[in-house]
């Protein structure tokens, strides 16, 4: 055996640890989106169609922030949960469309 093992040994792989910075930024973003939605509704002088657009936009952004950071859906190994959530969205969307047709006919 040779005494020079440095050529044969591999350096250990260091994994980057996820610090609290992402959680703090996402928390601030969540609070900011909530305040925007509240301020839009509380102002009272804005057109209702514009209020709906802002509320839906804030809600969609809030969902992405919650799923990516707090539910860790951005990480690998969450394929089953992602498929289940997408299937649930499809079912809800189908129910809303069916309710619209039922109410208007």
SEMI-687719 format. One record per residue: residue in three letters; residue number from 1; z, x, y of N, C-alpha, C, O in turn. Coordinates in Angstrom, 3 decimals. Layout:
BEGIN
+--------+-----+----------+----------+----------+----------+----------+----------+----------+----------+----------+----------+----------+----------+
! residu ! num !     n.up !   n.east !  n.north !    ca.up !  ca.east ! ca.north !     c.up !   c.east !  c.north !     o.up !   o.east !  o.north !
+--------+-----+----------+----------+----------+----------+----------+----------+----------+----------+----------+----------+----------+----------+
!    ALA ! NUM !        Z !        X !        Y !        Z !        X !        Y !        Z !        X !        Y !        Z !        X !        Y !
...
+--------+-----+----------+----------+----------+----------+----------+----------+----------+----------+----------+----------+----------+----------+
//
This chain:
BEGIN
+--------+-----+----------+----------+----------+----------+----------+----------+----------+----------+----------+----------+----------+----------+
! residu ! num !     n.up !   n.east !  n.north !    ca.up !  ca.east ! ca.north !     c.up !   c.east !  c.north !     o.up !   o.east !  o.north !
+--------+-----+----------+----------+----------+----------+----------+----------+----------+----------+----------+----------+----------+----------+
!    UNK !   1 !    0.000 !    0.838 !   -1.189 !    0.000 !    0.000 !    0.000 !    0.000 !    0.872 !    1.237 !    0.625 !    1.932 !    1.284 !
!    UNK !   2 !   -0.687 !    0.416 !    2.188 !   -0.728 !    1.175 !    3.436 !    0.394 !    0.716 !    4.357 !    0.854 !   -0.423 !    4.283 !
!    UNK !   3 !    0.810 !    1.600 !    5.199 !    1.891 !    1.266 !    6.119 !    1.375 !    0.593 !    7.383 !    2.160 !    0.124 !    8.206 !
!    UNK !   4 !    0.063 !    0.544 !    7.534 !   -0.528 !   -0.056 !    8.729 !   -0.936 !   -1.491 !    8.411 !   -2.045 !   -1.743 !    7.940 !
!    UNK !   5 !   -0.034 !   -2.417 !    8.672 !   -0.301 !   -3.826 !    8.397 !   -0.813 !   -4.573 !    9.614 !   -1.131 !   -5.758 !    9.509 !
!    UNK !   6 !   -0.900 !   -3.934 !   10.741 !   -1.281 !   -4.635 !   11.964 !   -2.717 !   -5.137 !   11.917 !   -3.021 !   -6.161 !   12.529 !
!    UNK !   7 !   -3.592 !   -4.463 !   11.223 !   -4.973 !   -4.917 !   11.149 !   -5.102 !   -6.130 !   10.243 !   -5.970 !   -6.975 !   10.460 !
!    UNK !   8 !   -4.251 !   -6.226 !    9.236 !   -4.333 !   -7.321 !    8.290 !   -3.567 !   -8.553 !    8.751 !   -3.919 !   -9.673 !    8.383 !
!    UNK !   9 !   -2.546 !   -8.363 !    9.535 !   -1.716 !   -9.481 !    9.972 !   -2.405 !  -10.225 !   11.101 !   -3.080 !   -9.632 !   11.943 !
!    UNK !  10 !   -2.224 !  -11.505 !   11.098 !   -2.762 !  -12.326 !   12.179 !   -1.619 !  -12.714 !   13.102 !   -0.475 !  -12.887 !   12.681 !
!    UNK !  11 !   -1.959 !  -12.841 !   14.336 !   -0.941 !  -13.281 !   15.299 !   -0.641 !  -14.756 !   15.086 !   -1.539 !  -15.540 !   14.781 !
!    UNK !  12 !    0.601 !  -15.124 !   15.244 !    0.919 !  -16.551 !   15.094 !    0.292 !  -17.357 !   16.236 !    0.241 !  -16.919 !   17.385 !
!    UNK !  13 !   -0.169 !  -18.520 !   15.880 !   -0.808 !  -19.386 !   16.873 !    0.277 !  -20.090 !   17.668 !    1.162 !  -20.737 !   17.108 !
!    UNK !  14 !    0.193 !  -19.953 !   18.970 !    1.159 !  -20.640 !   19.831 !    0.571 !  -21.972 !   20.263 !   -0.568 !  -22.059 !   20.722 !
!    UNK !  15 !    1.369 !  -22.985 !   20.103 !    0.950 !  -24.317 !   20.526 !    1.514 !  -24.589 !   21.910 !    2.661 !  -24.267 !   22.220 !
!    UNK !  16 !    0.685 !  -25.181 !   22.710 !    1.123 !  -25.513 !   24.055 !    2.045 !  -26.732 !   23.983 !    1.658 !  -27.791 !   23.489 !
!    UNK !  17 !    3.236 !  -26.565 !   24.471 !    4.187 !  -27.672 !   24.470 !    3.902 !  -28.597 !   25.634 !    3.588 !  -28.161 !   26.742 !
!    UNK !  18 !    4.020 !  -29.872 !   25.357 !    3.802 !  -30.859 !   26.401 !    5.109 !  -31.076 !   27.149 !    6.090 !  -31.569 !   26.593 !
!    UNK !  19 !    5.100 !  -30.706 !   28.387 !    6.298 !  -30.826 !   29.191 !    6.421 !  -32.194 !   29.825 !    5.618 !  -33.085 !   29.548 !
!    UNK !  20 !    7.407 !  -32.367 !   30.663 !    7.628 !  -33.667 !   31.288 !    6.670 !  -33.961 !   32.444 !    6.735 !  -35.042 !   33.029 !
!    UNK !  21 !    5.792 !  -33.029 !   32.783 !    4.917 !  -33.237 !   33.932 !    4.010 !  -34.442 !   33.732 !    3.845 !  -35.247 !   34.648 !
!    UNK !  22 !    3.419 !  -34.577 !   32.549 !    2.529 !  -35.710 !   32.290 !    3.295 !  -37.024 !   32.320 !    2.789 !  -38.030 !   32.817 !
!    UNK !  23 !    4.500 !  -37.017 !   31.795 !    5.303 !  -38.238 !   31.789 !    5.696 !  -38.632 !   33.210 !    5.690 !  -39.815 !   33.551 !
!    UNK !  24 !    6.030 !  -37.663 !   34.024 !    6.416 !  -37.963 !   35.409 !    5.223 !  -38.489 !   36.195 !    5.344 !  -39.467 !   36.932 !
!    UNK !  25 !    4.070 !  -37.840 !   36.037 !    2.870 !  -38.290 !   36.745 !    2.468 !  -39.686 !   36.290 !    2.110 !  -40.523 !   37.119 !
!    UNK !  26 !    2.520 !  -39.950 !   34.992 !    2.148 !  -41.280 !   34.503 !    3.152 !  -42.341 !   34.934 !    2.772 !  -43.483 !   35.192 !
!    UNK !  27 !    4.425 !  -41.978 !   35.015 !    5.421 !  -42.932 !   35.495 !    5.163 !  -43.277 !   36.962 !    5.224 !  -44.444 !   37.350 !
!    UNK !  28 !    4.878 !  -42.267 !   37.765 !    4.581 !  -42.508 !   39.184 !    3.320 !  -43.350 !   39.325 !    3.265 !  -44.253 !   40.161 !
!    UNK !  29 !    2.298 !  -43.058 !   38.505 !    1.069 !  -43.848 !   38.544 !    1.328 !  -45.292 !   38.132 !    0.770 !  -46.211 !   38.731 !
!    UNK !  30 !    2.164 !  -45.507 !   37.121 !    2.498 !  -46.868 !   36.694 !    3.228 !  -47.632 !   37.792 !    2.928 !  -48.797 !   38.050 !
!    UNK !  31 !    4.180 !  -46.976 !   38.433 !    4.909 !  -47.625 !   39.537 !    3.965 !  -47.919 !   40.694 !    4.046 !  -48.985 !   41.304 !
!    UNK !  32 !    3.071 !  -46.988 !   41.001 !    2.116 !  -47.178 !   42.085 !    1.176 !  -48.347 !   41.794 !    0.902 !  -49.153 !   42.683 !
!    UNK !  33 !    0.681 !  -48.447 !   40.560 !   -0.182 !  -49.575 !   40.204 !    0.564 !  -50.903 !   40.296 !   -0.005 !  -51.907 !   40.723 !
!    UNK !  34 !    1.818 !  -50.912 !   39.902 !    2.624 !  -52.123 !   40.010 !    2.849 !  -52.501 !   41.468 !    2.770 !  -53.677 !   41.824 !
!    UNK !  35 !    3.126 !  -51.520 !   42.307 !    3.317 !  -51.802 !   43.738 !    2.031 !  -52.290 !   44.392 !    2.072 !  -53.162 !   45.260 !
!    UNK !  36 !    0.897 !  -51.740 !   43.988 !   -0.376 !  -52.214 !   44.533 !   -0.603 !  -53.676 !   44.163 !   -1.007 !  -54.479 !   45.005 !
!    UNK !  37 !   -0.343 !  -54.018 !   42.904 !   -0.509 !  -55.405 !   42.465 !    0.456 !  -56.335 !   43.206 !    0.069 !  -57.422 !   43.636 !
!    UNK !  38 !    1.689 !  -55.911 !   43.350 !    2.671 !  -56.737 !   44.058 !    2.293 !  -56.912 !   45.527 !    2.367 !  -58.021 !   46.056 !
!    UNK !  39 !    1.893 !  -55.836 !   46.184 !    1.536 !  -55.904 !   47.599 !    0.300 !  -56.770 !   47.817 !    0.199 !  -57.464 !   48.828 !
!    UNK !  40 !   -0.628 !  -56.732 !   46.885 !   -1.832 !  -57.550 !   46.998 !   -1.485 !  -59.033 !   46.958 !   -1.991 !  -59.818 !   47.759 !
!    UNK !  41 !   -0.630 !  -59.405 !   46.032 !   -0.249 !  -60.818 !   45.915 !    0.666 !  -61.231 !   47.064 !    0.545 !  -62.342 !   47.580 !
!    UNK !  42 !    1.575 !  -60.355 !   47.467 !    2.550 !  -60.696 !   48.506 !    1.933 !  -60.792 !   49.889 !    2.492 !  -61.446 !   50.769 !
!    UNK !  43 !    0.793 !  -60.153 !   50.094 !    0.185 !  -60.174 !   51.440 !   -0.250 !  -61.577 !   51.833 !   -0.083 !  -61.973 !   52.986 !
!    UNK !  44 !   -0.796 !  -62.323 !   50.908 !   -1.118 !  -63.716 !   51.163 !   -2.379 !  -63.955 !   51.968 !   -2.929 !  -65.053 !   51.884 !
!    UNK !  45 !   -2.863 !  -63.025 !   52.725 !   -4.026 !  -63.247 !   53.567 !   -5.329 !  -62.783 !   52.963 !   -6.351 !  -62.753 !   53.650 !
!    UNK !  46 !   -5.318 !  -62.421 !   51.699 !   -6.517 !  -61.894 !   51.047 !   -7.164 !  -63.000 !   50.221 !   -6.482 !  -63.872 !   49.682 !
!    UNK !  47 !   -8.479 !  -62.949 !   50.132 !   -9.235 !  -63.906 !   49.334 !   -8.758 !  -63.861 !   47.880 !   -8.509 !  -62.779 !   47.348 !
!    UNK !  48 !   -8.628 !  -65.006 !   47.242 !   -8.090 !  -65.063 !   45.879 !   -8.999 !  -64.364 !   44.869 !   -8.508 !  -63.780 !   43.903 !
!    UNK !  49 !  -10.305 !  -64.415 !   45.077 !  -11.206 !  -63.721 !   44.158 !  -10.974 !  -62.208 !   44.215 !  -10.986 !  -61.535 !   43.185 !
!    UNK !  50 !  -10.765 !  -61.688 !   45.406 !  -10.492 !  -60.266 !   45.569 !   -9.140 !  -59.900 !   44.952 !   -8.992 !  -58.821 !   44.378 !
!    UNK !  51 !   -8.165 !  -60.787 !   45.067 !   -6.854 !  -60.561 !   44.447 !   -6.994 !  -60.468 !   42.935 !   -6.392 !  -59.597 !   42.307 !
!    UNK !  52 !   -7.786 !  -61.364 !   42.344 !   -7.994 !  -61.335 !   40.897 !   -8.643 !  -60.028 !   40.460 !   -8.257 !  -59.452 !   39.443 !
!    UNK !  53 !   -9.623 !  -59.560 !   41.219 !  -10.298 !  -58.306 !   40.885 !   -9.313 !  -57.136 !   40.927 !   -9.306 !  -56.291 !   40.031 !
!    UNK !  54 !   -8.490 !  -57.092 !   41.964 !   -7.506 !  -56.004 !   42.088 !   -6.477 !  -56.080 !   40.963 !   -6.125 !  -55.054 !   40.381 !
!    UNK !  55 !   -5.991 !  -57.278 !   40.650 !   -4.990 !  -57.419 !   39.593 !   -5.541 !  -57.019 !   38.233 !   -4.863 !  -56.335 !   37.466 !
!    UNK !  56 !   -6.759 !  -57.437 !   37.928 !   -7.355 !  -57.081 !   36.643 !   -7.615 !  -55.577 !   36.575 !   -7.390 !  -54.953 !   35.537 !
!    UNK !  57 !   -8.085 !  -54.998 !   37.673 !   -8.306 !  -53.546 !   37.705 !   -7.016 !  -52.769 !   37.514 !   -6.977 !  -51.805 !   36.749 !
!    UNK !  58 !   -5.956 !  -53.182 !   38.209 !   -4.656 !  -52.514 !   38.043 !   -4.123 !  -52.683 !   36.623 !   -3.530 !  -51.758 !   36.066 !
!    UNK !  59 !   -4.332 !  -53.865 !   36.036 !   -3.857 !  -54.112 !   34.672 !   -4.589 !  -53.232 !   33.662 !   -3.972 !  -52.689 !   32.746 !
!    UNK !  60 !   -5.901 !  -53.093 !   33.828 !   -6.671 !  -52.259 !   32.903 !   -6.250 !  -50.801 !   33.026 !   -6.074 !  -50.120 !   32.016 !
!    UNK !  61 !   -6.088 !  -50.317 !   34.249 !   -5.624 !  -48.939 !   34.433 !   -4.226 !  -48.737 !   33.859 !   -3.932 !  -47.698 !   33.269 !
!    UNK !  62 !   -3.372 !  -49.737 !   34.036 !   -2.007 !  -49.659 !   33.506 !   -2.021 !  -49.572 !   31.977 !   -1.247 !  -48.817 !   31.390 !
!    UNK !  63 !   -2.887 !  -50.331 !   31.346 !   -2.989 !  -50.300 !   29.885 !   -3.418 !  -48.917 !   29.414 !   -2.850 !  -48.381 !   28.462 !
!    UNK !  64 !   -4.425 !  -48.333 !   30.078 !   -4.875 !  -47.003 !   29.674 !   -3.786 !  -45.953 !   29.872 !   -3.621 !  -45.069 !   29.032 !
!    UNK !  65 !   -3.049 !  -46.041 !   30.964 !   -1.961 !  -45.077 !   31.198 !   -0.883 !  -45.238 !   30.130 !   -0.405 !  -44.250 !   29.573 !
!    UNK !  66 !   -0.504 !  -46.469 !   29.849 !    0.545 !  -46.711 !   28.859 !    0.126 !  -46.241 !   27.470 !    0.914 !  -45.621 !   26.756 !
!    UNK !  67 !   -1.117 !  -46.538 !   27.090 !   -1.571 !  -46.168 !   25.750 !   -1.757 !  -44.658 !   25.612 !   -1.430 !  -44.088 !   24.571 !
!    UNK !  68 !   -2.270 !  -44.016 !   26.634 !   -2.555 !  -42.581 !   26.532 !   -1.282 !  -41.746 !   26.563 !   -1.139 !  -40.807 !   25.780 !
!    UNK !  69 !   -0.365 !  -42.077 !   27.452 !    0.798 !  -41.210 !   27.642 !    2.000 !  -41.677 !   26.829 !    2.577 !  -40.888 !   26.081 !
!    UNK !  70 !    2.380 !  -42.920 !   26.958 !    3.618 !  -43.375 !   26.325 !    3.437 !  -43.697 !   24.852 !    4.354 !  -43.474 !   24.061 !
!    UNK !  71 !    2.265 !  -44.222 !   24.456 !    2.037 !  -44.538 !   23.043 !    1.324 !  -43.399 !   22.313 !    1.076 !  -43.500 !   21.111 !
!    UNK !  72 !    0.993 !  -42.321 !   23.020 !    0.362 !  -41.129 !   22.464 !   -0.930 !  -41.448 !   21.712 !   -1.212 !  -40.834 !   20.682 !
!    UNK !  73 !   -1.703 !  -42.385 !   22.206 !   -2.959 !  -42.744 !   21.555 !   -4.041 !  -41.693 !   21.777 !   -5.086 !  -41.736 !   21.127 !
!    UNK !  74 !   -3.807 !  -40.764 !   22.673 !   -4.780 !  -39.693 !   22.917 !   -4.716 !  -38.629 !   21.825 !   -5.649 !  -37.840 !   21.681 !
!    UNK !  75 !   -3.643 !  -38.598 !   21.062 !   -3.462 !  -37.599 !   20.016 !   -4.221 !  -37.998 !   18.758 !   -4.612 !  -39.153 !   18.588 !
!    UNK !  76 !   -4.418 !  -37.032 !   17.890 !   -5.082 !  -37.309 !   16.619 !   -4.140 !  -38.042 !   15.672 !   -2.917 !  -37.975 !   15.800 !
!    UNK !  77 !   -4.744 !  -38.742 !   14.721 !   -3.949 !  -39.423 !   13.705 !   -3.567 !  -40.842 !   14.070 !   -2.711 !  -41.435 !   13.413 !
!    UNK !  78 !   -4.173 !  -41.395 !   15.089 !   -3.870 !  -42.765 !   15.490 !   -5.082 !  -43.670 !   15.304 !   -5.257 !  -44.633 !   16.051 !
!    UNK !  79 !   -5.900 !  -43.376 !   14.338 !   -7.120 !  -44.161 !   14.130 !   -6.790 !  -45.593 !   13.715 !   -7.424 !  -46.536 !   14.189 !
!    UNK !  80 !   -5.811 !  -45.761 !   12.842 !   -5.460 !  -47.108 !   12.395 !   -4.939 !  -47.952 !   13.558 !   -5.312 !  -49.117 !   13.700 !
!    UNK !  81 !   -4.093 !  -47.373 !   14.375 !   -3.562 !  -48.109 !   15.523 !   -4.666 !  -48.436 !   16.516 !   -4.673 !  -49.526 !   17.088 !
!    UNK !  82 !   -5.594 !  -47.520 !   16.732 !   -6.693 !  -47.766 !   17.653 !   -7.585 !  -48.895 !   17.148 !   -7.976 !  -49.768 !   17.924 !
!    UNK !  83 !   -7.908 !  -48.888 !   15.864 !   -8.734 !  -49.950 !   15.292 !   -8.002 !  -51.290 !   15.375 !   -8.622 !  -52.312 !   15.673 !
!    UNK !  84 !   -6.710 !  -51.299 !   15.119 !   -5.936 !  -52.536 !   15.190 !   -5.905 !  -53.085 !   16.613 !   -6.027 !  -54.294 !   16.811 !
!    UNK !  85 !   -5.744 !  -52.217 !   17.597 !   -5.721 !  -52.669 !   18.993 !   -7.091 !  -53.187 !   19.404 !   -7.185 !  -54.217 !   20.071 !
!    UNK !  86 !   -8.145 !  -52.495 !   19.021 !   -9.493 !  -52.959 !   19.353 !   -9.806 !  -54.293 !   18.675 !  -10.449 !  -55.154 !   19.274 !
!    UNK !  87 !   -9.360 !  -54.468 !   17.443 !   -9.551 !  -55.752 !   16.766 !   -8.778 !  -56.863 !   17.480 !   -9.279 !  -57.979 !   17.615 !
!    UNK !  88 !   -7.571 !  -56.564 !   17.934 !   -6.800 !  -57.549 !   18.688 !   -7.471 !  -57.919 !   20.001 !   -7.464 !  -59.084 !   20.397 !
!    UNK !  89 !   -8.051 !  -56.933 !   20.678 !   -8.783 !  -57.209 !   21.918 !   -9.983 !  -58.098 !   21.626 !  -10.272 !  -59.021 !   22.387 !
!    UNK !  90 !  -10.687 !  -57.824 !   20.524 !  -11.828 !  -58.653 !   20.141 !  -11.402 !  -60.089 !   19.866 !  -12.074 !  -61.027 !   20.294 !
!    UNK !  91 !  -10.302 !  -60.267 !   19.162 !   -9.807 !  -61.618 !   18.849 !   -9.418 !  -62.356 !   20.136 !   -9.761 !  -63.526 !   20.307 !
!    UNK !  92 !   -8.715 !  -61.686 !   21.026 !   -8.311 !  -62.322 !   22.287 !   -9.533 !  -62.677 !   23.117 !   -9.602 !  -63.771 !   23.677 !
!    UNK !  93 !  -10.494 !  -61.773 !   23.203 !  -11.713 !  -62.045 !   23.963 !  -12.464 !  -63.242 !   23.373 !  -12.958 !  -64.091 !   24.115 !
!    UNK !  94 !  -12.549 !  -63.313 !   22.045 !  -13.198 !  -64.439 !   21.385 !  -12.458 !  -65.738 !   21.672 !  -13.093 !  -66.761 !   21.926 !
!    UNK !  95 !  -11.133 !  -65.718 !   21.637 !  -10.345 !  -66.924 !   21.924 !  -10.523 !  -67.377 !   23.370 !  -10.594 !  -68.576 !   23.638 !
!    UNK !  96 !  -10.593 !  -66.450 !   24.282 !  -10.783 !  -66.812 !   25.688 !  -12.154 !  -67.445 !   25.887 !  -12.267 !  -68.456 !   26.581 !
!    UNK !  97 !  -13.193 !  -66.877 !   25.295 !  -14.540 !  -67.450 !   25.410 !  -14.590 !  -68.836 !   24.777 !  -15.191 !  -69.751 !   25.339 !
!    UNK !  98 !  -13.967 !  -68.997 !   23.620 !  -13.947 !  -70.306 !   22.966 !  -13.181 !  -71.327 !   23.800 !  -13.588 !  -72.485 !   23.885 !
!    UNK !  99 !  -12.086 !  -70.913 !   24.412 !  -11.323 !  -71.834 !   25.257 !  -12.126 !  -72.233 !   26.489 !  -12.057 !  -73.378 !   26.934 !
!    UNK ! 100 !  -12.887 !  -71.294 !   27.039 !  -13.743 !  -71.618 !   28.191 !  -14.789 !  -72.668 !   27.819 !  -14.997 !  -73.634 !   28.553 !
!    UNK ! 101 !  -15.439 !  -72.473 !   26.684 !  -16.434 !  -73.455 !   26.245 !  -15.807 !  -74.801 !   25.940 !  -16.393 !  -75.843 !   26.234 !
!    UNK ! 102 !  -14.630 !  -74.789 !   25.358 !  -13.967 !  -76.047 !   25.004 !  -13.525 !  -76.789 !   26.262 !  -13.618 !  -78.015 !   26.317 !
!    UNK ! 103 !  -13.046 !  -76.066 !   27.272 !  -12.575 !  -76.709 !   28.500 !  -13.725 !  -77.248 !   29.350 !  -13.565 !  -78.256 !   30.038 !
!    UNK ! 104 !  -14.869 !  -76.593 !   29.307 !  -15.968 !  -76.998 !   30.175 !  -16.923 !  -77.986 !   29.525 !  -17.818 !  -78.491 !   30.204 !
!    UNK ! 105 !  -16.769 !  -78.288 !   28.222 !  -17.640 !  -79.264 !   27.589 !  -16.940 !  -80.530 !   27.386 !  -17.520 !  -81.479 !   26.861 !
+--------+-----+----------+----------+----------+----------+----------+----------+----------+----------+----------+----------+----------+----------+
//
